[in-house]
């Protein structure tokens, strides 16, 4: 009885009806809700240096927006309804309560996060290293400023991923490629390169 009451209360309070083209949330917005697709389809996309790229297309039963709630960070993608769509919107407290009261919900979220990690690994295996390094180098060159040791870039992995249109996993891999090539090093949480020429040479030199 309690479970049925909980489901009814959630649907009454948080259900959202969207038309095709309606934006669920914008990239960079505060993230305080998780969404579950009841019907329809939602596209997640990210704006990078080369334009907007599609991250995922999700259908009925899929969760999205959970990482912002779990990590307490801003949205890393834009979410748009592709067709008439019905969502359940759960605030952070409700989402946490569901995961505690109904372990099957927590297990389902873990499964979905695992599937997304596997998908990201598969994407990485299909991409050449230079496909990741090139957009990263372009962003680093734009943000570099002179310092005693050459040029420095004050940034974060999240910001690099956002600016390049890469996932955090892809940006992390590209950074380590530049570390391995001695084009970058980390000094007190700041990226340092000997020169802009050292960085741009990585655009021409194969991995």
C-alpha positions in Angstrom: 0.0 0.0 0.0 2.8 2.4 1.0 4.7 1.8 -2.3 1.5 2.5 -4.3 0.9 5.7 -2.3 4.5 6.8 -2.9 4.2 6.3 -6.7 0.9 8.2 -6.9 2.2 11.1 -4.8 5.4 11.3 -7.0 3.4 11.3 -10.3 0.9 13.9 -9.0 3.6 16.2 -7.9 6.4 15.8 -10.4 5.0 14.6 -13.7 5.9 16.8 -16.7 4.4 16.8 -20.2 6.7 18.0 -23.0 6.2 18.6 -26.7 8.9 17.9 -29.4 11.6 20.5 -29.1 10.9 21.4 -25.4 14.1 21.8 -23.4 14.2 19.9 -20.1 17.4 21.6 -18.9 20.3 23.6 -20.4 23.9 22.7 -20.2 25.5 24.5 -17.3 22.3 24.9 -15.4 22.0 24.0 -11.7 21.2 20.3 -11.3 18.8 19.5 -8.5 16.5 16.9 -10.1 16.6 13.4 -11.7 14.3 12.6 -14.6 12.7 9.3 -15.5 11.2 8.9 -19.0 7.7 7.5 -18.9 7.1 7.8 -22.7 8.7 9.5 -25.6 12.4 10.2 -26.3 15.0 12.7 -24.9 18.3 13.8 -26.6 21.3 14.8 -24.5 23.9 17.0 -26.3 27.0 18.9 -25.4 28.5 22.1 -26.9 32.2 21.8 -27.7 34.8 23.7 -29.7 33.6 22.1 -32.9 29.8 22.6 -32.3 27.1 20.7 -30.6 27.4 16.9 -30.4 24.9 14.3 -29.4 25.8 12.4 -26.2 22.8 10.1 -26.0 19.2 9.5 -27.0 17.1 7.9 -24.3 13.7 6.2 -24.3 11.1 5.0 -21.9 12.4 3.7 -18.5 15.7 5.6 -18.8 17.0 7.9 -16.1 19.0 11.1 -16.8 20.3 14.0 -14.8 21.3 11.8 -11.9 25.1 12.7 -12.1 24.4 16.4 -11.3 22.4 15.4 -8.2 24.9 12.8 -7.1 27.9 15.0 -7.6 26.3 18.3 -6.8 27.5 19.8 -10.0 26.0 21.7 -12.9 24.4 20.0 -15.9 27.0 18.8 -18.3 24.6 18.5 -21.3 21.4 20.0 -22.7 18.3 17.7 -22.6 15.6 18.2 -25.2 12.5 16.2 -26.0 12.6 14.8 -29.5 8.9 13.8 -29.6 5.9 14.3 -27.2 7.4 13.1 -23.9 6.2 12.4 -20.4 8.7 12.6 -17.6 8.7 12.1 -13.8 10.9 14.7 -12.1 12.4 13.8 -8.8 14.1 16.3 -6.6 17.3 15.2 -4.8 15.6 14.3 -1.5 12.9 12.3 -3.2 15.4 10.5 -5.4 17.6 9.7 -2.3 14.5 8.5 -0.4 13.5 6.2 -3.2 16.9 4.7 -3.4 16.9 4.0 0.3 13.3 2.8 0.6 13.3 0.8 -2.6 16.7 -0.9 -3.2 15.6 -2.1 -6.7 15.6 1.6 -7.7 19.2 2.0 -6.5 20.2 -1.2 -8.3 18.6 0.0 -11.5 20.5 3.3 -11.3 23.8 1.5 -10.7 23.1 -0.7 -13.7 22.4 2.3 -15.9 25.6 4.1 -14.8 27.6 0.9 -15.5 26.1 0.6 -19.0 27.0 4.3 -19.7 30.6 3.7 -18.5 30.8 0.6 -20.8 29.4 2.7 -23.7 32.0 5.4 -23.0 34.8 2.8 -23.0 33.6 1.4 -26.3 33.5 4.9 -27.8 37.1 5.4 -26.6 38.2 2.2 -28.3 36.8 3.3 -31.6 38.3 6.8 -31.4 41.9 7.4 -32.4 44.0 9.2 -29.8 44.4 12.2 -32.1 40.6 12.5 -32.3 40.8 13.3 -28.6 44.0 15.3 -28.5 43.2 17.7 -31.3 40.2 19.4 -29.7 41.9 19.5 -26.3 45.1 21.1 -27.7 43.0 23.8 -29.4 41.3 24.7 -26.1 44.5 24.7 -24.1 46.2 27.0 -26.7 43.3 29.5 -26.4 43.5 29.5 -22.6 47.3 29.5 -22.1 48.9 32.4 -20.4 52.7 33.2 -19.9 54.4 32.0 -16.7 58.0 31.5 -15.5 58.1 28.0 -16.8 56.5 28.6 -20.2 52.8 28.8 -20.5 50.2 27.8 -17.9 46.5 26.8 -18.1 44.2 27.2 -15.1 41.3 24.9 -15.7 39.6 21.7 -14.5 38.8 18.4 -16.1 35.1 19.2 -16.1 35.7 22.5 -17.8 38.0 20.9 -20.4 35.4 18.3 -21.2 32.7 21.0 -21.5 34.8 23.2 -23.8 36.0 20.4 -26.1 32.7 18.4 -26.3 34.5 15.3 -24.9 33.3 13.2 -22.0 35.4 13.5 -18.8 36.8 10.1 -19.5 37.9 11.2 -23.0 39.4 14.4 -21.7 41.3 12.5 -19.0 42.7 10.2 -21.6 43.7 13.0 -23.9 45.4 14.9 -21.1 47.5 11.8 -20.2 48.5 11.5 -23.9 49.9 15.1 -23.7 51.6 14.2 -20.4 53.2 11.2 -22.0 54.4 13.3 -25.0 56.0 15.8 -22.5 53.8 18.5 -23.9 52.1 19.1 -20.6 52.9 18.6 -16.9 50.9 19.3 -13.7 52.4 21.8 -11.3 50.4 22.5 -8.1 47.1 21.8 -9.8 48.0 24.0 -12.8 48.7 22.7 -16.3 52.1 23.9 -17.6 53.5 23.6 -21.2 57.0 24.6 -22.3 55.6 26.6 -25.1 52.6 27.0 -27.4 54.7 25.4 -30.2 55.1 22.3 -28.1 51.3 22.0 -27.8 50.5 22.7 -31.4 53.2 20.2 -32.5 50.9 17.6 -31.1 48.3 18.4 -33.8 50.8 17.2 -36.4 52.7 14.5 -34.7 51.0 11.0 -34.6 50.5 9.3 -31.3 
